[in-house]
Amino acid sequence: MSDITLRKEAADYKRLGLKPDQIEMWEDGRRDQAVKGHWEWWYFDALLDDGSQLVLQFFPKEPSKKSVEDSPSYRMTLTLPDGRVLKKNVEYDAKDCYFGKDKADLRFGQSLFTGDLQTYRIKADVNDSKEQIGADITLASQSKPY
């Protein structure tokens, strides 16, 4: 049985430095700790106009490695309308990456995931000898963050 409890009392929010009725930009920044087994991600998925499906995930620490040190990577999965699935997992050296704590601001070489709770820019560059897959997306929110 799990020992997980949903925390929603005023004291719970206060302990975490959160406001129960307001999302702040820093909450979208990097928040994990240098502890074995801790990891977090920034995630995007979309159904595109042509019927393709795109999923992008940015990780400061690769979840499968369970390490303390950063092992940055991003994953891209593009499912085309004809059913073909193109997948890429790109790993980076931590010295070539930046993880903002004040807001969503991740930079992996030329790729990035940045935002201010209203507008997000996601760019993923992948080039290899077989095919080129990339994404350059700007999202404008039509709702309040939650």
Phi, psi and chi 1 to 4 in degrees:
 res  aa     phi    psi   chi1   chi2   chi3   chi4
   1 MET       -  138.2 -173.8   96.6  176.7      -
   2 SER   -78.8  149.7  175.9      -      -      -
   3 ASP  -102.0   26.2 -170.2   20.1      -      -
   4 ILE   -87.0  130.9  -63.9  174.1      -      -
   5 THR  -125.5  133.9  -56.2      -      -      -
   6 LEU   -70.1  122.7 -179.9   61.6      -      -
   7 ARG  -101.0  119.3  -55.3  -70.8  179.8  178.5
   8 LYS  -144.3   10.9   58.6 -177.5  179.5  177.5
   9 GLU   -82.3  158.8  -58.0  -60.2  -38.4      -
  10 ALA   -55.5  -39.5      -      -      -      -
  11 ALA   -64.9  -33.4      -      -      -      -
  12 ASP   -65.0  -45.8  -61.1  -38.3      -      -
  13 TYR   -63.1  -44.3  -74.4   98.8      -      -
  14 LYS   -61.3  -44.1 -174.9  174.8 -178.6  178.1
  15 ARG   -59.1  -35.5 -179.7  176.1   52.3   79.0
  16 LEU   -91.0   -2.2  -64.2  170.4      -      -
  17 GLY    73.9   27.0      -      -      -      -
  18 LEU  -107.1  155.8  -58.6  173.2      -      -
  19 LYS  -107.9  126.1  -63.3  177.1 -177.9  173.7
  20 PRO   -64.3  -21.2   19.6  -27.6      -      -
  21 ASP  -114.8   11.9   57.1  -13.7      -      -
  22 GLN  -150.8  127.1  179.3 -177.2   -8.9      -
  23 ILE   -90.3  131.1  -56.2  -63.1      -      -
  24 GLU  -108.1  154.9  -63.6 -175.0   57.8      -
  25 MET   -57.6  -38.1 -118.3 -170.1  -44.3      -
  26 TRP   -61.5  -24.5   68.8  -94.2      -      -
  27 GLU   -66.0  -19.6  -66.6  179.6   63.9      -
  28 ASP   -92.4   -3.7 -144.9   10.1      -      -
  29 GLY   -86.3 -175.9      -      -      -      -
  30 ARG   -69.5  132.0 -174.5  169.3 -173.4 -176.9
  31 ARG  -131.7   -6.2  -64.2  168.1   49.8 -174.1
  32 ASP   -72.6  171.5   75.8  -18.4      -      -
  33 GLN  -117.9  159.8  -58.6  171.8   16.6      -
  34 ALA   -79.5   68.3      -      -      -      -
  35 VAL  -130.3  137.3  175.8      -      -      -
  36 LYS   -54.9  131.9 -174.2  175.5 -179.5  177.8
  37 GLY    89.2  -12.8      -      -      -      -
  38 HIS   -82.8  138.2  -80.9 -132.0      -      -
  39 TRP  -159.0  162.5   61.4  -84.7      -      -
  40 GLU  -148.3  171.4   66.2 -175.9  -41.5      -
  41 TRP  -150.6  162.0   64.8   -9.0      -      -
  42 TRP  -118.8  131.1  -74.9 -103.3      -      -
  43 TYR  -130.7  141.3  174.4   89.3      -      -
  44 PHE  -142.1  135.9  166.8   81.4      -      -
  45 ASP  -141.6  151.7   67.4   33.7      -      -
  46 ALA  -154.4  149.6      -      -      -      -
  47 LEU  -102.3  115.4  178.2   58.3      -      -
  48 LEU   -84.9  162.8  -54.4  176.7      -      -
  49 ASP   -57.1  -32.0  -71.1  -17.5      -      -
  50 ASP   -84.8    2.8   70.7   -8.3      -      -
  51 GLY    95.5   -6.2      -      -      -      -
  52 SER   -69.9  155.4  -62.1      -      -      -
  53 GLN  -119.7  133.7  -62.2  174.1   12.9      -
  54 LEU  -124.8  132.1  176.3   64.3      -      -
  55 VAL  -128.9  129.2  176.6      -      -      -
  56 LEU  -126.8  135.1  -72.5  162.3      -      -
  57 GLN  -133.4  128.5  -58.1  159.8  -67.6      -
  58 PHE  -112.9  128.7  -76.5   73.0      -      -
  59 PHE  -125.7  122.7  -60.8   91.6      -      -
  60 PRO   -67.3  -34.1  -23.0   33.6      -      -
  61 LYS  -127.3  128.4  -65.7 -167.6  -73.9 -171.6
  62 GLU   -64.5  118.0  177.1   59.5   44.1      -
  63 PRO   -56.8  -34.4  -19.5   27.5      -      -
  64 SER   -72.0  -18.5   63.9      -      -      -
  65 LYS   -82.7  -21.7  -67.7 -173.4  179.8  175.8
  66 LYS    52.9   28.2  -51.3  -86.0 -168.7 -111.1
  67 SER   -93.0  168.6   64.9      -      -      -
  68 VAL   -82.0  -39.7  172.5      -      -      -
  69 GLU   -72.8  153.1  -61.0   82.4   24.7      -
  70 ASP   -66.6  141.0  -74.7  -22.8      -      -
  71 SER  -142.3   69.4   52.1      -      -      -
  72 PRO   -59.8  143.8  -13.2   23.6      -      -
  73 SER  -160.1  160.1   66.2      -      -      -
  74 TYR  -134.0  152.9   75.9   78.6      -      -
  75 ARG  -119.6  139.3  -63.1  177.1 -172.2  158.0
  76 MET  -129.3  130.5  176.9 -172.1  -63.4      -
  77 THR  -127.2  121.7  -56.6      -      -      -
  78 LEU  -118.9  116.1  178.5   63.7      -      -
  79 THR  -102.3  116.2  -55.2      -      -      -
  80 LEU   -80.6  159.7  -59.9  171.9      -      -
  81 PRO   -56.3  -27.8  -24.7   33.3      -      -
  82 ASP   -83.7    3.0   64.9    7.9      -      -
  83 GLY    96.7  -13.0      -      -      -      -
  84 ARG   -63.6  141.2  -74.1 -177.5  -64.5  147.1
  85 VAL  -118.2  122.3  177.7      -      -      -
  86 LEU  -107.9  125.3  -54.0  173.9      -      -
  87 LYS  -125.5  141.0  -68.4 -175.3  176.6 -172.7
  88 LYS  -138.4  139.6  -65.6  -67.8 -180.0  179.6
  89 ASN  -128.5  112.5 -174.5   20.0      -      -
  90 VAL  -111.0  122.8 -177.5      -      -      -
  91 GLU  -102.7  148.8  -64.3 -178.1    7.4      -
  92 TYR  -129.1  158.3  -70.5   86.2      -      -
  93 ASP   -79.6  136.2 -169.4  -49.1      -      -
  94 ALA   -56.9  -30.9      -      -      -      -
  95 LYS   -67.1  -16.8   70.9  178.2  175.8   26.0
  96 ASP   -97.6   12.8  -63.0  -35.1      -      -
  97 CYS  -128.6  159.6  -61.2      -      -      -
  98 TYR  -136.7  138.6  172.1   78.5      -      -
  99 PHE  -129.6  102.5  -45.0  103.3      -      -
 100 GLY   -71.3  146.0      -      -      -      -
 101 LYS  -104.0  -17.5  -66.6 -177.7 -175.5 -120.2
 102 ASP   -83.2  -20.8  -62.8  -17.6      -      -
 103 LYS  -168.4  176.9   64.9  177.8 -171.8  170.5
 104 ALA   -66.7  109.1      -      -      -      -
 105 ASP  -155.3   83.9 -172.1    8.4      -      -
 106 LEU  -111.9  135.3  -71.6   82.3      -      -
 107 ARG  -133.5  120.6  -62.6  170.6 -168.9  -88.0
 108 PHE  -119.9   93.6  -68.8   46.3      -      -
 109 GLY    58.7 -121.4      -      -      -      -
 110 GLN   -88.2   -7.0  -63.1  -62.1  -49.9      -
 111 SER   -90.9  153.6  -61.0      -      -      -
 112 LEU  -155.4  159.8   56.9   87.3      -      -
 113 PHE  -142.0  103.4 -166.0  120.9      -      -
 114 THR  -130.1  153.6   62.7      -      -      -
 115 GLY  -176.2  166.3      -      -      -      -
 116 ASP  -130.4   29.3   62.4    6.9      -      -
 117 LEU    75.7  -11.4  -59.6  178.0      -      -
 118 GLN  -117.0  -41.9  -65.2  -59.1  -46.7      -
 119 THR  -130.6  134.4  -56.3      -      -      -
 120 TYR  -124.9  145.3  -74.2   84.1      -      -
 121 ARG  -121.9  126.7  176.1   87.1 -169.7  -82.9
 122 ILE  -128.3  123.3  -55.2  165.5      -      -
 123 LYS  -133.2  126.4 -176.0  176.4  177.3 -175.5
 124 ALA  -131.3  114.8      -      -      -      -
 125 ASP  -105.0  125.5  -74.6  -26.2      -      -
 126 VAL  -136.7  124.9  178.4      -      -      -
 127 ASN  -132.8  132.9  -63.6  -54.1      -      -
 128 ASP  -146.5  179.7   66.0   30.0      -      -
 129 SER   -70.5  -24.1   59.3      -      -      -
 130 LYS   -84.6  -45.7  -65.4 -179.8 -171.5  174.5
 131 GLU  -157.0  159.1   54.0 -164.1  -35.6      -
 132 GLN  -112.6  126.9  -68.0 -176.1  -31.0      -
 133 ILE  -129.8  135.0  -56.4  171.7      -      -
 134 GLY  -157.3  171.0      -      -      -      -
 135 ALA  -145.5  142.6      -      -      -      -
 136 ASP  -141.7  101.1 -168.6  -13.3      -      -
 137 ILE  -123.9  137.4  -59.6  161.0      -      -
 138 THR  -121.5  125.2  -60.2      -      -      -
 139 LEU  -110.3  132.6  -61.1  171.9      -      -
 140 ALA  -116.4  120.9      -      -      -      -
 141 SER   -66.0  143.1  179.0      -      -      -
 142 GLN  -115.4    9.4  -63.9  180.0   -6.5      -
 143 SER  -146.2  172.3   63.8      -      -      -
 144 LYS   -77.1  147.3  -69.0  175.3   59.5  175.3
 145 PRO   -66.0  152.2   13.1  -16.1      -      -
 146 TYR  -140.5      -   66.6   93.6      -      -
